[in-house]
Amino acid sequence: MKGVETKDGCLLLDATKLPWHYDRVEAWEAGERIAPVSIDMSLGRQCQASCRGCYAQIQEPHKRSTITLDDGYALLEDCALMGVRGISLVSDGESTLSPLYVPFILRASALGIDVGNATNGWLLNPETSEKVLPHLRWVRFTVLAGNPKTYVRMMHHDPSRLDVFWNAMRNIATAVRIKRQRSLGVTLGIQTFIMPQDASEVFDFARLALDLGVDYAVIKATADDERGSLGVPYQAYPDVYSALRQAEAMSTEETKVIVKWEKLKAANRVPYQRMYATQFLLQISGSGLVAPSGMFFNDKYAKMHIGDFTEQRFYDIWQSKRYWEVQDYLASDQFDAQRMMGYLPIQHYPNVALDRHVKGIERITPKGEPLPLHVNFV
């Protein structure tokens, strides 16, 4: 399980951290009803960007609840009670748009829950960064391209708005400055998810990361659903391998360029049928919907929908018969992830490990010190 050594520690982006949560693995294997180690969620479904290849465009649930501050605090209290260790604000919306953004992060931190955030950074201004960065484990800025014109074309509905790019870059640069000045432990990175035709773009992306001084830049494949709704030509990804290796070689001591090779090469040929990892890494929509994976948020997957935490306490949802019926179904021979869900779900890495564990190919074994960065995000 190889990570990338950074000045702050080992960054493990292309594998799972389940070996550091072996207590939860043991309980699961013994048939206990475990709480998720990590939850991926959003504080709302709205987003100002219109990123090419964004999976949220095919996640639309049939209804949207508004998540209030009381809802958010109740969720966090339940997570702390259950033993949830990390919450990533990613999922299907831009959480910085929510008025809950700052108080939710501060409350989670006070309860001992690690928080990370993926964001376009458009609203993460200096004032907000000063408030939240001391309480975040990581921030990953979505920057689909390093060239301003390409960035705007790939992320904004108005290709003339180059100011959007420069505003985002100012906010990222400010976050880097605040981290350094205050010696904060937060890890700052930028990410892109590429299509095979984007080979030449990865160099500008890598150069931008070096210029900004972020801790890392990660390049990922674009995820698609089982019907190929986004039209991702997975068979063409090998054509960009050479460019990706060259981009990785641009890494410096300060900034690491990282390709998620394992996911890139898996593409739409995931090696498992059953889904075990949704018990360890659960997803919640910005609509309030609780579902095992974000790939099931759309109403056409209603049989996978478990509840709405704005209508019912999350602890009660987790304890419900419905929650475990859905989880047991996904882990049964009635479900086939290769045919019945989208490619490269957020649970991909832990599920590969759990699948190999169950099959006896490679057992998960406990690991101790040193801990990788962001250990509570499996």
N, C-alpha and C positions, 0 to 999 in steps of 0.2 A: 504494500500500500504506500505508494510513493507520493510525497507532497513536494511543494516548492518552498525552499528555505528563503525567508525574507528577513529583513532586519528585526522584525517584531516576533518571528517564530515561524513554525511550519504551516503553510497554507495548503489545505487539502481540499481542492476543488473538483478533482476528477475521480473521486471515490467516496465511500461512506465513512462516517465516524461511529458507526454502531459498536465497534470493539470497545469504545470508551463508555458504552452504556450497556455493558454485559449483564448487569442486574435486570434490565428490562428485557433483554433477549432471553435470559434464563426463565423469567416469569412467563413470557409468551410461550416458550417451548413447553413449559409445564402446564399450559392450558389456562393460565390466569388471564383475566380481563385487564389488560394493561392500559394505562393512560398514554397518550402520545408523548414521545420525547420532545418533538417539535410540532408547531402549528404554523402553517403558511396561510396568511389571511390579508385582507385589505379592509380599510375603514370606509370604503365606498367604491362604487363601480365607475365613477366618473373619471375621465382623463382628458387633458388638453391636447395630448399628442395623438397622432394617427399613424403609428409605426407600421411599416410594411412587415407582414408576417407575425403581427401580434396575435397570440392565441385568444386573447380576450374577445376578439370579434366573433368567435364561434362558441363562446361560453355563455351567452346571454340567457339568464334565468327568466322564468315567466313572470316574476314579480320582483320588485325592489323594495326592501325595507330601508328606512333611514336609521342608521346606527347612532344612537344618542350617547352622551357621556355616561349616563347611568348604565346603558347596555354594555359599553366598553369596560367600565369598572367592574360590573358584575362578572363579565367574562374573565377578566384577569383574576378576580378573587377565586373563581372556580378553578382556573388553570393552576393557581398556586396551591389550592387544596388538593387537586388531583396529582400534582407532581409534574406538570408540563415544565420543561426546562428552557425552552427557547421559542420565541415567536418572531417570525420574519414577516414584515409588512411588504408583501409582494402581491401575490394572487392576481386578481382581475381588475384592479383599479389603482389610481394614483393617490396614495394615502395622504400626501402633503396637502391635498385639496380639502381634507376634512378638518373641521374645527377641533376634532378630537386628537389630532396628530401629536401635538406637544404634550397635553396632559396624559394621553394614553401611554406614551413612552416613559414619562416620568413615573407614572403609577406602576408600570410593569417593572421598572428598575428598582423601585422601592420594595416591591414584593419579591425581589430576587430572581426575576425572570429575565434572561438575556433577550435583547431585541436587536434585530437587524432590519435594514430597509433598502429596498431597491426603488429607485426614483428617477424620473427624468431630470430632476434637479432644478426645474424652472422656478419653483417657489421656495427652494431651500436657500433663502437669502441669508446674509450674515447674521442678522438678529436671531433667526430661527436656528441656524447652525450653532450659535453660541449656547442656545438652550438645550439642544438635543444631543449634540456630539459627545458630551461627557457621559451620556447614558446609553449610547449605542455601541454594540460590538463591531458592527460593520455597516458601511453604506456603499452600495453598488449603483453607480450612475449609468443609466442606459444612454449610450452614445453610439448610435448605429454606424456612424462614419466620422472620420477625422477631418474630412474636407467640408467646409461650411455649406457649400451648395449641395453636396451629396447628402449631408446630414439633414438639411431642411427638406430636401426632396423625399427622403426616406422616413422622416418623422413628423412632418407637418403638412397640413392640407394646403397651405399657401407657400409655394416654393420661392416666393420673393422675400420671405421673412427671415433674412439672415440674422436679424437682431435676436431671434430666438436662440440661435447657436451661440452667439457671443454672450448673451445673458447666462446661459447654462454654463459656459466655460468660466465666466467670472465667479459663479457660485461654487463650482468645483474647486477652482484655485483658492477661493476664500476658505473653503472647508479644509484644504491642505494646510493653509497658513495657520488656521486656528488649531488644528491638530498639533502642528509643530510648536507653536508658541506656548501652548498649554500642556504639552507633553502627554497628550491623550492616547489611550490604548485603542481607540477605534481604528479599524482598517478601512481604507478608502480605495475604491477601485472603479474602473469603468468597464462596461460590457457591451458586446455587440453579438447579435445572432445573424449569421450570414446565410446567403444563398450561394450556390456554386458559382454564379456569375460575378461574385464579389471579390475575386482573388486580388485584383489590384488595389482594392480599398483597404485591405488589412495593413498596408504599410503606413498610410496616413493615420490610421487608427492607432497603431503602435507608436508612431512619432508623437502624436498628440498626448498619449499617456506619459511619455518621457518628458514632454514639455510641461505638462501639468504637475508632474512630480507625485502622482498617485502611487499607491503601493503596488497595484497590479492592474493589468488589462486582460480581460478574459474574452476569448472568442469561442462561440458556441454554434452548433447547428440549429436551424430553425425547426421547431416542433410542428407537426401537423396532426390532424385527427385521422381516424381509421379510414375515412372516405377520401382523404387527400384534398380537403376543401381549400387549403391554402396553396396547393399546387407545388409543393416542395419537391424538386427533382433529386431525390436522395442518391440515385445511381450515379450522379455527376459529381458528388463530393470528392472522390479521389482526385479529380482534376485540380483541386486547390491545395492538395497536401503540401506540395513543394513551396508554395507561397506562404502557407501557414508555418512551415518550419523556418523559413527565412524571417518571418515576423517574430517568432519565438527567440531567434538568435539576436534580436535587437534588445533583449533584456539587459538591464543594468543592475548594479547592487541595490539601487534605490527603487526601481520599478521593474517588476517581472511581467513579461508577456506570456500568457498561459492559454494553451488550446485545450479544450475539453475533448481529448482524443477518444476516450472510451465511448462517449455519447456519439461523437461524430462518426465513428466507425460502426457503431451499432445501428444508427439511423433507424430504418423501419424494419430491422431484423433483430428485435429484442430477443434474448435467449430464454425467456420465461413465459409461462402461460398463466400461472396463478399470481395474484397480487397479495403479498403478505405485508408489504411495507406501509400500507395506509394505516395500519394500527400503530405505527411508530411515527409517521409523518402525515398528519391530517391536514386537509385544506378547508378553508372557510371563505365563501364569496363575500365581496363587499356589499352584496344584497342582504346579508345575514344568513344565507343558506349554508348549512353544514352538510358537506358531502365528503366521501373518502378521498376523492381526487378532484382537482380543478377540471380535469378532462370530462367530468360528469356534471358540471354546473348547468349545462343547457337543459331545458325542460324535456327534451326528448329522452333524457336519461332519468326520468322521474323515479324510476324504481330504485335508483341509487341515492335519492335524496333522503336525508335522515331527519332534519329539523331546521329550525330557524332560531338562532340564539337571541333574537330581539323579541321573540314570543315565548320562549321557554328557557329556563336556566340551562346553561351549557352542561353543568354537572349532571342534570337530569337527562339531557340528551345522551350523554356518554353512558349513563347507566341504563338507558332504555333498551327494551327488546329489539326495537327497530335498528339501533346502532349496531348491535352485534349480529343481527340477521344479515345486514348488508356486508359487514366485515367478513363474516363466515362464508357468504356467497362468493366474494372475491377470492378467497383463499381455497375455494373448492374446485373440483374438477368440472363443475358446471360453467366456470368462467375461463375464457381464453384471452389473455391480454394482447396476444398477437392479432386477434381479429376483432375484439370487442371494446378496445379503447384506443386513444390516440398514441402516437409514437413519442418516446422520450418524455414520459411524465416526470414531474419533480421527484417522485419516489423511485426513479430508475436505479440510482446507485445502491440505496439500501435494499431494494428488492432483488437486485442481482446477487448481493451477498446473502440474503435470506434464502433465496432459491437454491443457491449452491450449498448452503448450510443444510437445508432440508434434504437435498439429494445426496448429501455425503461427499460432494465433490471437494469442498473446502469449508471446513467448519469455522465459524466465527469464534475467535478466542479473545479473552479479555486483555486489554492493554491499559497501562498506567501512565506514569510520567515518562517523558514530557508530554503534555497535552498539546494537540494541535490547536491552532487558532480556531475560535468559534466552535468549540467542541459540542455545544448544545444545539447545533443545527445539523441534523444527521444527513 
